Amino acid sequence: MAPSDASAHADASRGAAAVDQVDTSYLEGLLGYNARRASLAIIDVFLQRMAAHKLRPVDFSVLSLIHHNPGITSRQLCGALSLQPPNLVGMLNTHERRGLLRRQPHPSDGRALGLHLSAKGRALMQQAEQTASELEAEAASRLRPQERQTLMRLLRKLYA
């Protein structure tokens, strides 16, 4: 090693430090970091369990809203879930081809179609929502019921 290379290596070695324990305190003080970590922990399990129903999180949300709001319009779905209409159209077409939903004329708006789950769609959502409820109970098992309610209320304040 040339003398100048040796001194550069020595300088770099002096400044290098080994990390025995990772300091995550700054990140743990960030709301986004904590929300993302919690979301990832739940979403990973959600994806695994919903694979049996062939549902992604957005599919589950759309079909759940249709399940609980028979006759909801595409516009209402987009508003409730902050979806772009072109993204929703393809998804609804896919669910219609799967035999999960049907479109019917809206009773008060001749230009709109109301969305309804088929019998197959209702059965699927009963199973999928049961799966989601079980997953939520597991995910929140470290929280007391009051803590869970507080967490949900505070999270909703961030996006509603």
BELNORUR-V518256 format. One record per run of one state. SS is the DSSP state (@ for helix, = for strand, . for the rest). FROM is the first residue (numbers start at 1). TO is the last residue. If there is no record, write none. Layout:
ss = {SS,SS}
from = {FROM,FROM}
to = {TO,TO}
//
This chain:
ss = {.,@,.,@,.,@,.,@,.,=,.,@,.,@,.,=,.,=,.,@,.,@,.}
from = {1,3,16,25,29,31,54,57,69,72,73,74,82,85,98,101,106,113,118,119,140,145,160}
to = {2,15,24,28,30,53,56,68,71,72,73,81,84,97,100,105,112,117,118,139,144,159,160}
//
